[in-house]
């Protein structure tokens, strides 16, 4: 029998990497600057603006609810600066231009697989359940690119957002807030204390409240995330993988295995690009956790 859990866990890294490398890419950052974002803030603000463009019309509270891991203050700052949904969609277009250029330049071996994947992945995307997956649903309303490379990339992006919505449902069901989830995720990854939360703009007050809440829940002992906290984060990961096998089942074993084999090598190049443009801790969902 096909081990869909194993296929899902394996392919989740390539899905994340195919999409996430653009978040810190200088080609995208320069386009955000040209579109009017200030130097020094164009990277994080451009990432937030481009990614949340499908939901921007609903306002900052809806985006805060959908993003989960990103600082609410940062999201409100992006809305304060950009204002209208049209400005957010301008950042979406700037990002897309950088995606096409960057993939061709830094991971050319991914281009043909993405072009091949698009026509067979969109029918899978259209069959995925919408209930409880608001951010994924918002992405479905966006026009699908006529360019075959971008079309394949956007189909993969929809898979990423569908999994992300599912993951945050699991996090919320575990009773965790934004800060609490970042704290135990950081410890699970083995990163230096609070690195992940700070990299996503979590405020000192929110961090302090998160640590205190985790201690009350028995997940922190003597100022450190304990074994129960690590076990909870592992259960969240396992549950996310178990609940997101459907796209691969719909795609079929042969194509799912092809995806793994075709995408993993160029995704390693894209992950090294993240190392160069942001640093080796960034894009944690693409990293192999120590001990695995």
VMD Tcl script that draws the C-alpha trace (Angstrom):
set ca {
  {0.00 0.00 0.00}
  {1.12 3.53 -0.73}
  {2.47 5.41 2.29}
  {0.75 8.74 1.67}
  {1.98 10.11 5.00}
  {5.59 9.59 3.94}
  {4.97 11.05 0.47}
  {3.26 14.07 2.01}
  {6.06 14.70 4.49}
  {8.68 14.37 1.77}
  {6.94 16.62 -0.75}
  {5.98 19.28 1.79}
  {9.61 20.45 1.87}
  {9.74 20.94 -1.90}
  {6.37 22.69 -1.96}
  {7.57 25.11 0.71}
  {10.91 25.70 -1.00}
  {9.46 26.18 -4.49}
  {7.43 29.07 -3.07}
  {9.31 30.41 -0.07}
  {12.69 31.27 -1.57}
  {11.20 34.40 -3.16}
  {10.40 35.96 0.22}
  {13.95 37.25 0.67}
  {15.18 37.35 -2.91}
  {16.89 40.61 -3.93}
  {15.09 40.51 -7.28}
  {11.76 40.73 -5.47}
  {13.00 43.27 -2.93}
  {14.22 45.63 -5.66}
  {10.85 45.44 -7.39}
  {9.05 46.23 -4.14}
  {11.30 49.27 -3.77}
  {10.53 50.36 -7.32}
  {6.84 50.02 -6.47}
  {7.27 52.46 -3.61}
  {8.16 50.45 -0.50}
  {10.87 52.07 1.65}
  {14.45 50.83 1.65}
  {15.17 48.61 4.63}
  {11.54 47.55 4.95}
  {10.83 46.54 1.36}
  {11.72 42.88 2.02}
  {9.39 42.06 4.92}
  {6.65 44.48 3.88}
  {6.79 43.30 0.28}
  {6.56 39.66 1.36}
  {3.52 40.38 3.53}
  {1.86 42.55 0.90}
  {2.40 40.15 -2.00}
  {1.33 37.09 -0.05}
  {-1.77 38.63 1.50}
  {-2.95 40.40 -1.67}
  {-5.77 37.87 -2.29}
  {-7.24 38.67 1.16}
  {-6.24 42.34 1.44}
  {-9.73 43.59 0.67}
  {-10.96 41.97 3.89}
  {-8.60 44.13 5.97}
  {-5.75 43.56 8.42}
  {-7.66 41.52 11.00}
  {-8.57 38.89 8.41}
  {-4.95 38.71 7.25}
  {-3.69 38.43 10.84}
  {-6.10 35.52 11.35}
  {-4.88 33.83 8.17}
  {-1.13 34.36 8.53}
  {-0.76 32.96 12.04}
  {3.00 33.16 12.36}
  {3.56 36.79 11.30}
  {3.49 39.65 13.78}
  {0.10 41.40 13.86}
  {1.96 44.71 14.25}
  {3.86 44.08 11.02}
  {0.68 43.27 9.13}
  {-1.03 46.40 10.42}
  {2.04 48.37 9.38}
  {1.79 47.03 5.84}
  {-1.87 48.03 5.64}
  {-1.13 51.47 7.05}
  {1.54 52.05 4.42}
  {-0.17 50.57 1.38}
  {-3.83 51.29 2.00}
  {-5.88 50.06 -0.94}
  {-6.14 46.43 -2.15}
  {-4.88 47.62 -5.54}
  {-1.51 48.46 -3.98}
  {-1.29 44.96 -2.53}
  {-1.98 43.46 -5.94}
  {0.78 45.64 -7.35}
  {3.18 43.84 -4.96}
  {1.72 40.51 -6.07}
  {2.62 41.37 -9.68}
  {6.10 42.55 -8.67}
  {6.73 39.28 -6.88}
  {5.54 37.22 -9.84}
  {7.98 38.99 -12.14}
  {10.80 38.16 -9.73}
  {9.66 34.52 -9.51}
  {9.97 33.95 -13.26}
  {13.35 35.63 -13.44}
  {14.77 33.98 -10.32}
  {13.70 30.43 -11.06}
  {15.24 30.62 -14.51}
  {18.46 32.05 -13.14}
  {18.97 30.12 -9.89}
  {17.19 26.78 -10.39}
  {16.69 26.27 -14.14}
  {16.05 22.55 -13.66}
  {12.73 23.39 -11.97}
  {11.35 25.30 -14.95}
  {10.29 22.38 -17.16}
  {8.79 20.37 -14.25}
  {6.72 23.39 -13.20}
  {5.50 23.92 -16.75}
  {4.59 20.22 -16.96}
  {2.97 20.22 -13.53}
  {0.55 23.12 -13.93}
  {-2.07 21.48 -16.20}
  {-2.26 18.37 -14.01}
  {-2.06 20.12 -10.63}
  {-4.79 22.73 -11.12}
  {-7.52 20.05 -11.36}
  {-6.21 18.70 -8.04}
  {-6.27 22.17 -6.48}
  {-9.86 22.61 -7.61}
  {-10.91 19.45 -5.74}
  {-9.42 20.43 -2.38}
  {-11.96 21.20 0.36}
  {-12.48 24.87 1.15}
  {-14.10 24.73 4.58}
  {-11.81 26.24 7.21}
  {-9.19 27.21 4.64}
  {-9.88 30.87 4.09}
  {-6.47 31.93 2.83}
  {-6.38 29.11 0.30}
  {-9.88 30.09 -0.81}
  {-8.78 33.70 -1.27}
  {-5.95 32.54 -3.52}
  {-8.39 30.66 -5.72}
  {-10.08 33.93 -6.73}
  {-6.87 35.33 -8.24}
  {-6.49 35.16 -12.04}
  {-4.48 32.14 -13.11}
  {-1.41 33.16 -15.10}
  {-1.28 32.46 -18.81}
  {2.48 32.00 -18.57}
  {3.02 28.22 -18.12}
  {5.88 28.61 -15.64}
  {3.97 31.01 -13.39}
  {0.84 28.90 -13.73}
  {2.68 25.86 -12.35}
  {4.22 27.97 -9.58}
  {0.84 29.35 -8.54}
  {-0.69 25.87 -8.48}
  {2.07 24.80 -6.08}
  {1.47 27.99 -4.08}
  {-2.16 26.98 -3.64}
  {-1.01 23.63 -2.24}
  {1.22 25.51 0.16}
  {-1.55 27.78 1.39}
  {-3.99 24.86 1.72}
  {-1.49 23.04 3.91}
  {-0.79 26.25 5.82}
  {-4.47 26.78 6.61}
  {-4.68 23.18 7.78}
  {-1.58 23.55 9.94}
  {-2.94 26.63 11.69}
  {-6.22 24.87 12.37}
  {-4.18 22.19 14.17}
  {-2.20 24.85 16.06}
  {-5.39 26.59 17.19}
  {-6.95 23.27 18.19}
  {-3.90 22.74 20.41}
  {-4.77 25.99 22.18}
  {-1.69 27.93 21.09}
  {-1.41 31.63 20.29}
  {0.87 33.21 17.68}
  {3.69 33.70 20.18}
  {3.28 30.35 21.93}
  {3.37 28.47 18.62}
  {6.55 30.29 17.58}
  {8.25 29.58 20.91}
  {7.70 25.82 20.85}
  {8.42 25.65 17.10}
  {11.73 27.41 17.71}
  {12.66 24.94 20.44}
  {11.59 21.97 18.28}
  {13.92 23.23 15.54}
  {16.81 23.67 17.98}
  {17.27 27.36 17.13}
  {18.70 29.87 19.55}
  {16.16 31.16 22.04}
  {13.29 33.17 20.48}
  {15.03 33.47 17.11}
  {12.01 32.35 15.11}
  {9.50 34.58 16.87}
  {11.75 37.62 16.62}
  {12.43 36.98 12.93}
  {8.67 37.18 12.36}
  {8.28 40.43 14.26}
  {6.83 39.15 17.54}
  {6.97 41.95 20.10}
  {8.79 41.56 23.43}
  {5.48 41.87 25.31}
  {3.87 39.14 23.22}
  {6.91 36.92 23.71}
  {6.85 37.40 27.47}
  {3.14 36.59 27.56}
  {3.75 33.50 25.42}
  {6.44 32.13 27.72}
  {4.26 32.74 30.77}
  {1.27 31.01 29.18}
  {3.36 28.00 28.14}
  {4.66 27.68 31.69}
  {1.12 27.69 33.06}
  {0.23 24.95 30.57}
  {3.16 22.81 31.75}
  {5.06 23.13 28.47}
  {7.91 25.24 29.90}
  {10.09 24.37 32.89}
  {12.73 26.65 34.39}
  {12.48 29.01 31.43}
  {12.92 26.35 28.73}
  {10.48 24.46 26.54}
  {10.29 20.99 28.09}
  {9.79 17.52 26.63}
  {6.00 17.90 26.68}
  {6.31 21.10 24.65}
  {8.55 19.41 22.08}
  {6.19 16.44 21.91}
  {3.25 18.76 21.29}
  {5.06 20.44 18.40}
  {5.87 17.04 16.91}
  {2.21 16.02 17.17}
  {1.25 19.22 15.37}
  {3.65 18.36 12.56}
  {2.45 14.76 12.34}
  {-1.21 15.80 12.39}
  {-0.57 18.38 9.66}
  {1.00 15.72 7.46}
  {-1.83 13.26 8.13}
  {-4.45 15.88 7.27}
  {-2.79 17.01 4.05}
  {-2.30 13.76 2.14}
  {-5.29 14.46 -0.13}
  {-3.52 16.48 -2.87}
  {-0.99 13.70 -3.37}
  {-3.64 11.00 -3.36}
  {-5.53 12.95 -6.02}
  {-2.35 13.44 -8.03}
  {-1.58 9.72 -7.78}
  {1.43 7.76 -6.64}
  {3.32 7.91 -9.93}
  {3.04 11.68 -10.30}
  {3.65 12.29 -6.58}
  {6.87 10.30 -6.77}
  {7.81 12.14 -9.96}
  {7.26 15.42 -8.12}
  {9.64 14.36 -5.35}
  {12.36 13.25 -7.76}
  {12.02 16.24 -10.12}
  {11.71 19.00 -7.54}
  {14.09 18.03 -4.75}
  {17.40 18.76 -6.58}
  {16.48 22.27 -7.82}
  {14.84 23.02 -4.46}
  {18.15 22.37 -2.75}
  {19.59 25.12 -4.97}
  {16.74 27.43 -4.00}
  {17.32 26.65 -0.32}
  {20.98 27.58 -0.71}
  {19.73 30.80 -2.28}
  {17.82 31.44 0.96}
  {21.04 30.78 2.89}
  {22.74 33.47 0.82}
  {19.98 36.07 0.82}
  {18.54 35.65 4.33}
  {20.49 33.13 6.38}
  {20.54 29.42 7.27}
  {17.72 29.58 9.81}
  {15.17 31.09 7.46}
  {12.47 29.04 5.77}
  {12.35 26.51 8.61}
  {9.67 24.41 6.90}
  {12.27 23.55 4.25}
  {14.92 22.53 6.77}
  {15.61 19.00 7.94}
  {15.12 19.07 11.71}
  {18.17 17.91 13.70}
  {17.83 14.25 14.59}
  {15.48 13.39 11.74}
}
mol new
graphics top color blue
foreach p $ca { graphics top sphere $p radius 0.5 }
foreach p [lrange $ca 0 end-1] q [lrange $ca 1 end] { graphics top cylinder $p $q radius 0.2 }
display resetview
